Amino acid sequence: MATLKERITEDMKAAMRAKETERLGAIRMLTAAIKQKEVDERVELDDAGVVAIVDKLLKQRKDSIDAFQKAGRQDLADKEQAEVAVLQAYLPARLSADEVAAEVKKIVAETGASGPGDMGKVMGAAKQRLAGKADMGQVSAAVKAALAG
């Protein structure tokens, strides 16, 4: 079973051969971010580390899309959207909203959290358990709902 990094490298080679410029650009941007993290921290990233970088890049792209759309630059928003599509292929299957809510309820019960004051404690546990498996914005909303109830 190939690691996620190996899969990304193979996809980059395939995109080069197929002359898929936009896809190649997105994959190169991802490999650059991975290398940067490895050099900065002097570590070899495992699949979980790579997923964390993909998540971070996706969040940046989504923020950029919002900004470009507000500025009326649909051309740039479309380019970012194409990168989002490429990046999402490297994430594990995402949990549904119901699955996220169920996990958050379990975490709230395990941590003994009650009320909005415990949001940080619950989010810390949720990040560890759900990183890469769910959109953290969705998790945050589920935590708020669980603690408000």
LUMLO-129881 format. One record per atom (N, C-alpha, C): atom name; residue number from 1; y, x, z. Coordinates in nm, 2 decimals. Layout:
+------+-----+--------+--------+--------+
| atom |  nr |     py |     px |     pz |
+------+-----+--------+--------+--------+
|   CA | NUM |      Y |      X |      Z |
...
+------+-----+--------+--------+--------+
//
This chain:
+------+-----+--------+--------+--------+
| atom |  nr |     py |     px |     pz |
+------+-----+--------+--------+--------+
|    N |   1 |  -0.12 |   0.09 |   0.00 |
|   CA |   1 |   0.00 |   0.00 |   0.00 |
|    C |   1 |   0.12 |   0.09 |   0.00 |
|    N |   2 |   0.21 |   0.07 |  -0.10 |
|   CA |   2 |   0.33 |   0.15 |  -0.11 |
|    C |   2 |   0.43 |   0.11 |  -0.01 |
|    N |   3 |   0.51 |   0.20 |   0.03 |
|   CA |   3 |   0.62 |   0.17 |   0.12 |
|    C |   3 |   0.73 |   0.10 |   0.04 |
|    N |   4 |   0.82 |   0.04 |   0.12 |
|   CA |   4 |   0.93 |  -0.03 |   0.05 |
|    C |   4 |   1.02 |   0.08 |  -0.03 |
|    N |   5 |   1.04 |   0.19 |   0.03 |
|   CA |   5 |   1.12 |   0.30 |  -0.04 |
|    C |   5 |   1.05 |   0.34 |  -0.17 |
|    N |   6 |   0.92 |   0.35 |  -0.17 |
|   CA |   6 |   0.84 |   0.39 |  -0.29 |
|    C |   6 |   0.86 |   0.28 |  -0.40 |
|    N |   7 |   0.85 |   0.15 |  -0.35 |
|   CA |   7 |   0.87 |   0.04 |  -0.44 |
|    C |   7 |   1.01 |   0.04 |  -0.51 |
|    N |   8 |   1.11 |   0.07 |  -0.43 |
|   CA |   8 |   1.25 |   0.07 |  -0.48 |
|    C |   8 |   1.26 |   0.18 |  -0.58 |
|    N |   9 |   1.20 |   0.30 |  -0.55 |
|   CA |   9 |   1.20 |   0.41 |  -0.65 |
|    C |   9 |   1.14 |   0.37 |  -0.78 |
|    N |  10 |   1.02 |   0.31 |  -0.77 |
|   CA |  10 |   0.95 |   0.26 |  -0.89 |
|    C |  10 |   1.03 |   0.16 |  -0.97 |
|    N |  11 |   1.10 |   0.07 |  -0.90 |
|   CA |  11 |   1.18 |  -0.03 |  -0.96 |
|    C |  11 |   1.30 |   0.03 |  -1.03 |
|    N |  12 |   1.35 |   0.14 |  -0.97 |
|   CA |  12 |   1.47 |   0.21 |  -1.03 |
|    C |  12 |   1.42 |   0.28 |  -1.16 |
|    N |  13 |   1.30 |   0.34 |  -1.16 |
|   CA |  13 |   1.25 |   0.40 |  -1.29 |
|    C |  13 |   1.23 |   0.29 |  -1.39 |
|    N |  14 |   1.17 |   0.18 |  -1.35 |
|   CA |  14 |   1.15 |   0.07 |  -1.45 |
|    C |  14 |   1.28 |   0.02 |  -1.51 |
|    N |  15 |   1.38 |   0.01 |  -1.42 |
|   CA |  15 |   1.51 |  -0.04 |  -1.47 |
|    C |  15 |   1.57 |   0.06 |  -1.57 |
|    N |  16 |   1.56 |   0.19 |  -1.54 |
|   CA |  16 |   1.61 |   0.29 |  -1.63 |
|    C |  16 |   1.54 |   0.28 |  -1.77 |
|    N |  17 |   1.41 |   0.27 |  -1.77 |
|   CA |  17 |   1.33 |   0.26 |  -1.89 |
|    C |  17 |   1.37 |   0.13 |  -1.97 |
|    N |  18 |   1.39 |   0.02 |  -1.90 |
|   CA |  18 |   1.42 |  -0.10 |  -1.97 |
|    C |  18 |   1.57 |  -0.11 |  -2.00 |
|    N |  19 |   1.65 |  -0.01 |  -1.96 |
|   CA |  19 |   1.80 |  -0.01 |  -1.98 |
|    C |  19 |   1.86 |  -0.13 |  -1.92 |
|    N |  20 |   1.82 |  -0.17 |  -1.80 |
|   CA |  20 |   1.88 |  -0.29 |  -1.73 |
|    C |  20 |   1.99 |  -0.23 |  -1.64 |
|    N |  21 |   2.11 |  -0.21 |  -1.70 |
|   CA |  21 |   2.22 |  -0.14 |  -1.63 |
|    C |  21 |   2.26 |  -0.21 |  -1.50 |
|    N |  22 |   2.28 |  -0.34 |  -1.50 |
|   CA |  22 |   2.32 |  -0.40 |  -1.37 |
|    C |  22 |   2.22 |  -0.39 |  -1.26 |
|    N |  23 |   2.09 |  -0.41 |  -1.29 |
|   CA |  23 |   1.99 |  -0.40 |  -1.19 |
|    C |  23 |   1.98 |  -0.25 |  -1.15 |
|    N |  24 |   1.99 |  -0.16 |  -1.24 |
|   CA |  24 |   1.98 |  -0.02 |  -1.21 |
|    C |  24 |   2.09 |   0.02 |  -1.11 |
|    N |  25 |   2.21 |  -0.03 |  -1.14 |
|   CA |  25 |   2.33 |   0.00 |  -1.05 |
|    C |  25 |   2.31 |  -0.05 |  -0.91 |
|    N |  26 |   2.25 |  -0.17 |  -0.90 |
|   CA |  26 |   2.23 |  -0.23 |  -0.76 |
|    C |  26 |   2.12 |  -0.15 |  -0.69 |
|    N |  27 |   2.02 |  -0.11 |  -0.76 |
|   CA |  27 |   1.91 |  -0.03 |  -0.70 |
|    C |  27 |   1.96 |   0.11 |  -0.66 |
|    N |  28 |   2.04 |   0.17 |  -0.74 |
|   CA |  28 |   2.10 |   0.30 |  -0.71 |
|    C |  28 |   2.19 |   0.29 |  -0.59 |
|    N |  29 |   2.26 |   0.18 |  -0.58 |
|   CA |  29 |   2.35 |   0.17 |  -0.46 |
|    C |  29 |   2.27 |   0.16 |  -0.34 |
|    N |  30 |   2.15 |   0.09 |  -0.34 |
|   CA |  30 |   2.06 |   0.07 |  -0.23 |
|    C |  30 |   2.00 |   0.21 |  -0.19 |
|    N |  31 |   1.95 |   0.28 |  -0.29 |
|   CA |  31 |   1.89 |   0.41 |  -0.26 |
|    C |  31 |   2.00 |   0.51 |  -0.20 |
|    N |  32 |   2.12 |   0.50 |  -0.25 |
|   CA |  32 |   2.23 |   0.59 |  -0.19 |
|    C |  32 |   2.25 |   0.55 |  -0.05 |
|    N |  33 |   2.25 |   0.42 |  -0.02 |
|   CA |  33 |   2.27 |   0.38 |   0.12 |
|    C |  33 |   2.16 |   0.43 |   0.21 |
|    N |  34 |   2.04 |   0.42 |   0.16 |
|   CA |  34 |   1.92 |   0.47 |   0.24 |
|    C |  34 |   1.93 |   0.62 |   0.26 |
|    N |  35 |   1.96 |   0.69 |   0.15 |
|   CA |  35 |   1.97 |   0.84 |   0.17 |
|    C |  35 |   2.08 |   0.88 |   0.27 |
|    N |  36 |   2.19 |   0.80 |   0.26 |
|   CA |  36 |   2.31 |   0.83 |   0.35 |
|    C |  36 |   2.27 |   0.81 |   0.49 |
|    N |  37 |   2.20 |   0.70 |   0.52 |
|   CA |  37 |   2.15 |   0.68 |   0.66 |
|    C |  37 |   2.05 |   0.79 |   0.71 |
|    N |  38 |   1.96 |   0.83 |   0.62 |
|   CA |  38 |   1.86 |   0.93 |   0.65 |
|    C |  38 |   1.93 |   1.06 |   0.68 |
|    N |  39 |   2.03 |   1.10 |   0.60 |
|   CA |  39 |   2.10 |   1.23 |   0.61 |
|    C |  39 |   2.18 |   1.22 |   0.74 |
|    N |  40 |   2.26 |   1.11 |   0.76 |
|   CA |  40 |   2.35 |   1.10 |   0.88 |
|    C |  40 |   2.27 |   1.11 |   1.01 |
|    N |  41 |   2.15 |   1.04 |   1.01 |
|   CA |  41 |   2.08 |   1.03 |   1.14 |
|    C |  41 |   1.96 |   1.13 |   1.14 |
|    N |  42 |   1.94 |   1.21 |   1.03 |
|   CA |  42 |   1.83 |   1.30 |   1.02 |
|    C |  42 |   1.70 |   1.23 |   1.06 |
|    N |  43 |   1.67 |   1.12 |   0.99 |
|   CA |  43 |   1.55 |   1.05 |   1.01 |
|    C |  43 |   1.49 |   1.01 |   0.88 |
|    N |  44 |   1.36 |   0.97 |   0.88 |
|   CA |  44 |   1.29 |   0.92 |   0.76 |
|    C |  44 |   1.28 |   0.77 |   0.79 |
|    N |  45 |   1.34 |   0.68 |   0.71 |
|   CA |  45 |   1.34 |   0.54 |   0.74 |
|    C |  45 |   1.21 |   0.48 |   0.70 |
|    N |  46 |   1.16 |   0.39 |   0.79 |
|   CA |  46 |   1.04 |   0.31 |   0.76 |
|    C |  46 |   1.09 |   0.18 |   0.70 |
|    N |  47 |   0.99 |   0.09 |   0.67 |
|   CA |  47 |   1.02 |  -0.03 |   0.60 |
|    C |  47 |   1.12 |  -0.11 |   0.68 |
|    N |  48 |   1.11 |  -0.12 |   0.81 |
|   CA |  48 |   1.21 |  -0.20 |   0.89 |
|    C |  48 |   1.35 |  -0.14 |   0.88 |
|    N |  49 |   1.36 |  -0.01 |   0.87 |
|   CA |  49 |   1.49 |   0.05 |   0.86 |
|    C |  49 |   1.55 |   0.02 |   0.72 |
|    N |  50 |   1.47 |   0.02 |   0.62 |
|   CA |  50 |   1.51 |  -0.01 |   0.48 |
|    C |  50 |   1.56 |  -0.16 |   0.48 |
|    N |  51 |   1.48 |  -0.25 |   0.54 |
|   CA |  51 |   1.52 |  -0.39 |   0.54 |
|    C |  51 |   1.65 |  -0.41 |   0.61 |
|    N |  52 |   1.68 |  -0.33 |   0.72 |
|   CA |  52 |   1.80 |  -0.34 |   0.79 |
|    C |  52 |   1.92 |  -0.30 |   0.70 |
|    N |  53 |   1.90 |  -0.20 |   0.62 |
|   CA |  53 |   2.00 |  -0.16 |   0.52 |
|    C |  53 |   2.02 |  -0.27 |   0.41 |
|    N |  54 |   1.91 |  -0.32 |   0.36 |
|   CA |  54 |   1.92 |  -0.43 |   0.26 |
|    C |  54 |   2.00 |  -0.55 |   0.32 |
|    N |  55 |   1.97 |  -0.58 |   0.44 |
|   CA |  55 |   2.04 |  -0.69 |   0.51 |
|    C |  55 |   2.19 |  -0.67 |   0.52 |
|    N |  56 |   2.23 |  -0.54 |   0.56 |
|   CA |  56 |   2.37 |  -0.50 |   0.57 |
|    C |  56 |   2.44 |  -0.51 |   0.44 |
|    N |  57 |   2.37 |  -0.46 |   0.33 |
|   CA |  57 |   2.43 |  -0.46 |   0.20 |
|    C |  57 |   2.45 |  -0.61 |   0.15 |
|    N |  58 |   2.35 |  -0.69 |   0.18 |
|   CA |  58 |   2.36 |  -0.83 |   0.14 |
|    C |  58 |   2.48 |  -0.90 |   0.21 |
|    N |  59 |   2.50 |  -0.87 |   0.33 |
|   CA |  59 |   2.61 |  -0.93 |   0.40 |
|    C |  59 |   2.74 |  -0.89 |   0.34 |
|    N |  60 |   2.75 |  -0.76 |   0.31 |
|   CA |  60 |   2.87 |  -0.71 |   0.24 |
|    C |  60 |   2.89 |  -0.78 |   0.11 |
|    N |  61 |   2.79 |  -0.79 |   0.03 |
|   CA |  61 |   2.80 |  -0.86 |  -0.10 |
|    C |  61 |   2.85 |  -1.01 |  -0.08 |
|    N |  62 |   2.79 |  -1.08 |   0.02 |
|   CA |  62 |   2.83 |  -1.22 |   0.04 |
|    C |  62 |   2.97 |  -1.23 |   0.08 |
|    N |  63 |   3.02 |  -1.13 |   0.17 |
|   CA |  63 |   3.16 |  -1.13 |   0.21 |
|    C |  63 |   3.25 |  -1.11 |   0.08 |
|    N |  64 |   3.21 |  -1.01 |   0.00 |
|   CA |  64 |   3.28 |  -0.98 |  -0.12 |
|    C |  64 |   3.29 |  -1.10 |  -0.22 |
|    N |  65 |   3.18 |  -1.17 |  -0.23 |
|   CA |  65 |   3.17 |  -1.29 |  -0.32 |
|    C |  65 |   3.27 |  -1.39 |  -0.27 |
|    N |  66 |   3.28 |  -1.42 |  -0.14 |
|   CA |  66 |   3.38 |  -1.51 |  -0.09 |
|    C |  66 |   3.52 |  -1.47 |  -0.12 |
|    N |  67 |   3.55 |  -1.34 |  -0.09 |
|   CA |  67 |   3.68 |  -1.29 |  -0.12 |
|    C |  67 |   3.72 |  -1.30 |  -0.27 |
|    N |  68 |   3.63 |  -1.26 |  -0.35 |
|   CA |  68 |   3.65 |  -1.27 |  -0.50 |
|    C |  68 |   3.68 |  -1.41 |  -0.55 |
|    N |  69 |   3.60 |  -1.50 |  -0.49 |
|   CA |  69 |   3.61 |  -1.64 |  -0.53 |
|    C |  69 |   3.75 |  -1.70 |  -0.49 |
|    N |  70 |   3.79 |  -1.66 |  -0.37 |
|   CA |  70 |   3.92 |  -1.71 |  -0.31 |
|    C |  70 |   4.03 |  -1.65 |  -0.40 |
|    N |  71 |   4.01 |  -1.53 |  -0.45 |
|   CA |  71 |   4.11 |  -1.46 |  -0.53 |
|    C |  71 |   4.11 |  -1.50 |  -0.68 |
|    N |  72 |   4.01 |  -1.59 |  -0.71 |
|   CA |  72 |   4.00 |  -1.64 |  -0.85 |
|    C |  72 |   3.94 |  -1.54 |  -0.94 |
|    N |  73 |   3.86 |  -1.44 |  -0.89 |
|   CA |  73 |   3.80 |  -1.34 |  -0.97 |
|    C |  73 |   3.65 |  -1.37 |  -0.99 |
|    N |  74 |   3.62 |  -1.47 |  -1.06 |
|   CA |  74 |   3.48 |  -1.52 |  -1.07 |
|    C |  74 |   3.39 |  -1.41 |  -1.14 |
|    N |  75 |   3.46 |  -1.33 |  -1.23 |
|   CA |  75 |   3.38 |  -1.22 |  -1.30 |
|    C |  75 |   3.33 |  -1.12 |  -1.19 |
|    N |  76 |   3.41 |  -1.08 |  -1.10 |
|   CA |  76 |   3.36 |  -0.99 |  -0.99 |
|    C |  76 |   3.27 |  -1.05 |  -0.90 |
|    N |  77 |   3.29 |  -1.18 |  -0.87 |
|   CA |  77 |   3.19 |  -1.26 |  -0.78 |
|    C |  77 |   3.06 |  -1.26 |  -0.85 |
|    N |  78 |   3.05 |  -1.29 |  -0.98 |
|   CA |  78 |   2.93 |  -1.29 |  -1.05 |
|    C |  78 |   2.85 |  -1.16 |  -1.05 |
|    N |  79 |   2.93 |  -1.05 |  -1.06 |
|   CA |  79 |   2.87 |  -0.91 |  -1.05 |
|    C |  79 |   2.80 |  -0.89 |  -0.91 |
|    N |  80 |   2.87 |  -0.93 |  -0.81 |
|   CA |  80 |   2.82 |  -0.92 |  -0.67 |
|    C |  80 |   2.70 |  -1.01 |  -0.66 |
|    N |  81 |   2.70 |  -1.13 |  -0.71 |
|   CA |  81 |   2.59 |  -1.22 |  -0.70 |
|    C |  81 |   2.47 |  -1.17 |  -0.77 |
|    N |  82 |   2.48 |  -1.09 |  -0.88 |
|   CA |  82 |   2.37 |  -1.03 |  -0.95 |
|    C |  82 |   2.31 |  -0.92 |  -0.86 |
|    N |  83 |   2.40 |  -0.85 |  -0.79 |
|   CA |  83 |   2.34 |  -0.75 |  -0.69 |
|    C |  83 |   2.27 |  -0.81 |  -0.58 |
|    N |  84 |   2.32 |  -0.93 |  -0.53 |
|   CA |  84 |   2.25 |  -1.00 |  -0.43 |
|    C |  84 |   2.11 |  -1.04 |  -0.47 |
|    N |  85 |   2.09 |  -1.09 |  -0.59 |
|   CA |  85 |   1.96 |  -1.13 |  -0.65 |
|    C |  85 |   1.87 |  -1.01 |  -0.65 |
|    N |  86 |   1.92 |  -0.89 |  -0.69 |
|   CA |  86 |   1.83 |  -0.77 |  -0.69 |
|    C |  86 |   1.79 |  -0.73 |  -0.55 |
|    N |  87 |   1.89 |  -0.73 |  -0.46 |
|   CA |  87 |   1.86 |  -0.68 |  -0.32 |
|    C |  87 |   1.77 |  -0.78 |  -0.25 |
|    N |  88 |   1.78 |  -0.91 |  -0.27 |
|   CA |  88 |   1.69 |  -1.00 |  -0.20 |
|    C |  88 |   1.55 |  -0.98 |  -0.23 |
|    N |  89 |   1.51 |  -0.92 |  -0.34 |
|   CA |  89 |   1.37 |  -0.90 |  -0.38 |
|    C |  89 |   1.31 |  -0.80 |  -0.28 |
|    N |  90 |   1.39 |  -0.72 |  -0.21 |
|   CA |  90 |   1.33 |  -0.62 |  -0.11 |
|    C |  90 |   1.32 |  -0.67 |   0.03 |
|    N |  91 |   1.35 |  -0.80 |   0.05 |
|   CA |  91 |   1.34 |  -0.85 |   0.19 |
|    C |  91 |   1.21 |  -0.93 |   0.20 |
|    N |  92 |   1.15 |  -0.92 |   0.32 |
|   CA |  92 |   1.03 |  -1.00 |   0.34 |
|    C |  92 |   1.07 |  -1.15 |   0.34 |
|    N |  93 |   0.96 |  -1.23 |   0.33 |
|   CA |  93 |   0.99 |  -1.38 |   0.32 |
|    C |  93 |   1.07 |  -1.42 |   0.44 |
|    N |  94 |   1.17 |  -1.51 |   0.41 |
|   CA |  94 |   1.26 |  -1.55 |   0.52 |
|    C |  94 |   1.20 |  -1.68 |   0.59 |
|    N |  95 |   1.24 |  -1.69 |   0.71 |
|   CA |  95 |   1.19 |  -1.81 |   0.79 |
|    C |  95 |   1.28 |  -1.93 |   0.75 |
|    N |  96 |   1.22 |  -2.04 |   0.76 |
|   CA |  96 |   1.30 |  -2.16 |   0.73 |
|    C |  96 |   1.39 |  -2.19 |   0.85 |
|    N |  97 |   1.49 |  -2.29 |   0.84 |
|   CA |  97 |   1.58 |  -2.32 |   0.95 |
|    C |  97 |   1.50 |  -2.37 |   1.07 |
|    N |  98 |   1.39 |  -2.45 |   1.04 |
|   CA |  98 |   1.31 |  -2.51 |   1.15 |
|    C |  98 |   1.24 |  -2.39 |   1.22 |
|    N |  99 |   1.18 |  -2.30 |   1.15 |
|   CA |  99 |   1.11 |  -2.19 |   1.21 |
|    C |  99 |   1.21 |  -2.10 |   1.29 |
|    N | 100 |   1.33 |  -2.08 |   1.24 |
|   CA | 100 |   1.43 |  -2.01 |   1.32 |
|    C | 100 |   1.46 |  -2.08 |   1.45 |
|    N | 101 |   1.48 |  -2.21 |   1.44 |
|   CA | 101 |   1.52 |  -2.29 |   1.56 |
|    C | 101 |   1.40 |  -2.28 |   1.66 |
|    N | 102 |   1.28 |  -2.29 |   1.61 |
|   CA | 102 |   1.16 |  -2.28 |   1.70 |
|    C | 102 |   1.15 |  -2.14 |   1.77 |
|    N | 103 |   1.18 |  -2.03 |   1.70 |
|   CA | 103 |   1.18 |  -1.90 |   1.75 |
|    C | 103 |   1.29 |  -1.88 |   1.86 |
|    N | 104 |   1.40 |  -1.94 |   1.82 |
|   CA | 104 |   1.52 |  -1.93 |   1.92 |
|    C | 104 |   1.49 |  -2.00 |   2.04 |
|    N | 105 |   1.43 |  -2.12 |   2.03 |
|   CA | 105 |   1.39 |  -2.19 |   2.16 |
|    C | 105 |   1.29 |  -2.11 |   2.24 |
|    N | 106 |   1.20 |  -2.04 |   2.18 |
|   CA | 106 |   1.10 |  -1.96 |   2.25 |
|    C | 106 |   1.18 |  -1.85 |   2.33 |
|    N | 107 |   1.27 |  -1.78 |   2.25 |
|   CA | 107 |   1.35 |  -1.67 |   2.31 |
|    C | 107 |   1.43 |  -1.72 |   2.43 |
|    N | 108 |   1.50 |  -1.84 |   2.41 |
|   CA | 108 |   1.58 |  -1.89 |   2.52 |
|    C | 108 |   1.49 |  -1.91 |   2.64 |
|    N | 109 |   1.37 |  -1.97 |   2.62 |
|   CA | 109 |   1.28 |  -2.00 |   2.73 |
|    C | 109 |   1.24 |  -1.86 |   2.80 |
|    N | 110 |   1.20 |  -1.76 |   2.72 |
|   CA | 110 |   1.16 |  -1.63 |   2.77 |
|    C | 110 |   1.26 |  -1.56 |   2.85 |
|    N | 111 |   1.39 |  -1.57 |   2.80 |
|   CA | 111 |   1.50 |  -1.50 |   2.87 |
|    C | 111 |   1.56 |  -1.57 |   2.98 |
|    N | 112 |   1.52 |  -1.70 |   2.99 |
|   CA | 112 |   1.57 |  -1.79 |   3.10 |
|    C | 112 |   1.72 |  -1.81 |   3.08 |
|    N | 113 |   1.76 |  -1.81 |   2.96 |
|   CA | 113 |   1.91 |  -1.83 |   2.93 |
|    C | 113 |   1.95 |  -1.97 |   2.95 |
|    N | 114 |   2.07 |  -1.99 |   2.99 |
|   CA | 114 |   2.12 |  -2.13 |   3.00 |
|    C | 114 |   2.27 |  -2.13 |   2.98 |
|    N | 115 |   2.32 |  -2.20 |   2.89 |
|   CA | 115 |   2.46 |  -2.21 |   2.86 |
|    C | 115 |   2.51 |  -2.10 |   2.77 |
|    N | 116 |   2.63 |  -2.12 |   2.71 |
|   CA | 116 |   2.69 |  -2.03 |   2.62 |
|    C | 116 |   2.71 |  -1.89 |   2.67 |
|    N | 117 |   2.72 |  -1.87 |   2.80 |
|   CA | 117 |   2.75 |  -1.74 |   2.86 |
|    C | 117 |   2.63 |  -1.64 |   2.83 |
|    N | 118 |   2.51 |  -1.70 |   2.80 |
|   CA | 118 |   2.40 |  -1.61 |   2.78 |
|    C | 118 |   2.37 |  -1.58 |   2.63 |
|    N | 119 |   2.47 |  -1.62 |   2.55 |
|   CA | 119 |   2.46 |  -1.60 |   2.40 |
|    C | 119 |   2.42 |  -1.45 |   2.37 |
|    N | 120 |   2.49 |  -1.36 |   2.43 |
|   CA | 120 |   2.46 |  -1.21 |   2.40 |
|    C | 120 |   2.32 |  -1.17 |   2.43 |
|    N | 121 |   2.27 |  -1.22 |   2.55 |
|   CA | 121 |   2.13 |  -1.18 |   2.59 |
|    C | 121 |   2.03 |  -1.24 |   2.49 |
|    N | 122 |   2.05 |  -1.36 |   2.45 |
|   CA | 122 |   1.96 |  -1.43 |   2.36 |
|    C | 122 |   1.97 |  -1.36 |   2.22 |
|    N | 123 |   2.09 |  -1.34 |   2.17 |
|   CA | 123 |   2.11 |  -1.28 |   2.04 |
|    C | 123 |   2.05 |  -1.14 |   2.03 |
|    N | 124 |   2.05 |  -1.06 |   2.14 |
|   CA | 124 |   1.99 |  -0.93 |   2.15 |
|    C | 124 |   1.84 |  -0.94 |   2.12 |
|    N | 125 |   1.78 |  -1.03 |   2.19 |
|   CA | 125 |   1.64 |  -1.05 |   2.18 |
|    C | 125 |   1.60 |  -1.11 |   2.04 |
|    N | 126 |   1.69 |  -1.20 |   1.99 |
|   CA | 126 |   1.66 |  -1.26 |   1.86 |
|    C | 126 |   1.68 |  -1.15 |   1.75 |
|    N | 127 |   1.77 |  -1.06 |   1.76 |
|   CA | 127 |   1.79 |  -0.96 |   1.66 |
|    C | 127 |   1.66 |  -0.87 |   1.65 |
|    N | 128 |   1.61 |  -0.84 |   1.77 |
|   CA | 128 |   1.49 |  -0.75 |   1.77 |
|    C | 128 |   1.37 |  -0.82 |   1.70 |
|    N | 129 |   1.36 |  -0.95 |   1.74 |
|   CA | 129 |   1.24 |  -1.02 |   1.69 |
|    C | 129 |   1.25 |  -1.08 |   1.55 |
|    N | 130 |   1.37 |  -1.11 |   1.51 |
|   CA | 130 |   1.39 |  -1.18 |   1.38 |
|    C | 130 |   1.46 |  -1.09 |   1.27 |
|    N | 131 |   1.49 |  -0.97 |   1.30 |
|   CA | 131 |   1.56 |  -0.88 |   1.21 |
|    C | 131 |   1.48 |  -0.87 |   1.08 |
|    N | 132 |   1.54 |  -0.90 |   0.97 |
|   CA | 132 |   1.48 |  -0.89 |   0.84 |
|    C | 132 |   1.40 |  -1.02 |   0.80 |
|    N | 133 |   1.37 |  -1.10 |   0.90 |
|   CA | 133 |   1.29 |  -1.22 |   0.87 |
|    C | 133 |   1.38 |  -1.35 |   0.86 |
|    N | 134 |   1.51 |  -1.33 |   0.91 |
|   CA | 134 |   1.60 |  -1.45 |   0.90 |
|    C | 134 |   1.74 |  -1.40 |   0.89 |
|    N | 135 |   1.82 |  -1.49 |   0.83 |
|   CA | 135 |   1.97 |  -1.46 |   0.81 |
|    C | 135 |   2.03 |  -1.46 |   0.95 |
|    N | 136 |   2.09 |  -1.36 |   1.00 |
|   CA | 136 |   2.15 |  -1.35 |   1.13 |
|    C | 136 |   2.26 |  -1.46 |   1.16 |
|    N | 137 |   2.33 |  -1.50 |   1.06 |
|   CA | 137 |   2.42 |  -1.61 |   1.07 |
|    C | 137 |   2.35 |  -1.74 |   1.11 |
|    N | 138 |   2.24 |  -1.76 |   1.04 |
|   CA | 138 |   2.16 |  -1.88 |   1.07 |
|    C | 138 |   2.10 |  -1.87 |   1.22 |
|    N | 139 |   2.06 |  -1.75 |   1.25 |
|   CA | 139 |   2.01 |  -1.73 |   1.39 |
|    C | 139 |   2.11 |  -1.76 |   1.49 |
|    N | 140 |   2.23 |  -1.70 |   1.47 |
|   CA | 140 |   2.35 |  -1.72 |   1.56 |
|    C | 140 |   2.38 |  -1.87 |   1.58 |
|    N | 141 |   2.38 |  -1.94 |   1.47 |
|   CA | 141 |   2.40 |  -2.09 |   1.48 |
|    C | 141 |   2.30 |  -2.16 |   1.56 |
|    N | 142 |   2.17 |  -2.12 |   1.54 |
|   CA | 142 |   2.06 |  -2.18 |   1.61 |
|    C | 142 |   2.07 |  -2.15 |   1.76 |
|    N | 143 |   2.11 |  -2.02 |   1.79 |
|   CA | 143 |   2.13 |  -1.98 |   1.93 |
|    C | 143 |   2.24 |  -2.07 |   2.00 |
|    N | 144 |   2.35 |  -2.08 |   1.93 |
|   CA | 144 |   2.46 |  -2.17 |   1.98 |
|    C | 144 |   2.41 |  -2.31 |   2.01 |
|    N | 145 |   2.34 |  -2.36 |   1.91 |
|   CA | 145 |   2.29 |  -2.50 |   1.93 |
|    C | 145 |   2.19 |  -2.51 |   2.04 |
|    N | 146 |   2.10 |  -2.41 |   2.06 |
|   CA | 146 |   2.00 |  -2.42 |   2.17 |
|    C | 146 |   2.07 |  -2.41 |   2.30 |
|    N | 147 |   2.17 |  -2.32 |   2.31 |
|   CA | 147 |   2.24 |  -2.30 |   2.44 |
|    C | 147 |   2.34 |  -2.41 |   2.48 |
|    N | 148 |   2.39 |  -2.48 |   2.37 |
|   CA | 148 |   2.48 |  -2.59 |   2.40 |
|    C | 148 |   2.40 |  -2.72 |   2.45 |
|    N | 149 |   2.28 |  -2.73 |   2.40 |
|   CA | 149 |   2.19 |  -2.84 |   2.44 |
|    C | 149 |   2.15 |  -2.84 |   2.58 |
+------+-----+--------+--------+--------+
//
